[in-house]
Amino acid sequence: MSEIKEGSIVKCAFCKKDVAVQFVNEYGGVTAYNLACFHRNALCPTCGQMAKDVSDKITQVQKFCAACDPAEDDE
């Protein structure tokens, strides 16, 4: 994937829509992409696609890629 910056169109990992990147931030060396659909994504280093940011903290990014990461168990 080419460089992703503000205004780039990407497919959101949450809602699967093609949306614009509103702004880009970096937290602890991980880039977060805040999208026009109000979801925050990260880039999966394995497959290069958008991945969900599942962190419950605004100051960190914890990516979850549906294609590359193992499913989380429901307990």
N, C-alpha and C positions, 0 to 999 in steps of 0.2 A: 504494500500500500504506500502511496506517495505521502509526503509530509502532510500531517493533519494540523490545521491551524484554524483560527477563528474564521468562520464563513465556509469551511469545508463541509461537504455533505457526506454523512456517514449513516450506516444502518445501526440503530439503537439496539443494544442487546436485551433491553427490557421489553420495549413495545414493538420492535421489529420494523419501525417506520424509518424511511430515509429522511433525515433531519439535518439542520445546520448546527455546527458547533458554535455555541454562543461565546464561551471563553475557555481557556486552558490554564490549569494551575498544576504545580508540582508539589507533592507532599512526600517527604522522606525518599526522594529519588524516583517516585512513581508519578507519572503524569495522569491527571484526571481531566476528562473532557466533559464539560457541562453543555448539555444539548438543549435545543429549542423545545423539546418535548418535556423538559424539566427533569430528565433522568441524567445521572452522572455515570459515565463509562470509563473504562481503562482499556489499554491495548494489550491483548494477549501476546506475550513474547513467543509463544509456541506456534500459533497459527496466524498471527497478524491481524486477527479480526477484533471488533469491539467486544468487550467483556463487561459484565455487570460489575459495578462497584458495590459490594455488599457490606462495606464498613458501616458501623453505626455511629462513627465519629466523622465530623466534617473535616478534621485536620489530618486524616489518613485515608489511604486508598487500599482496599483489599479486593483484588479482582477475582471474579468467578467466571470462567469461560465454560459455557455449556458443552462445548465440543471437546475441550482438553482436560478439564478438572473433573475429578470423580464426584459423583452425586453426593450431596449431603444427606446423611441419615436423619429421618424424622424420629425423634424419640418421644 
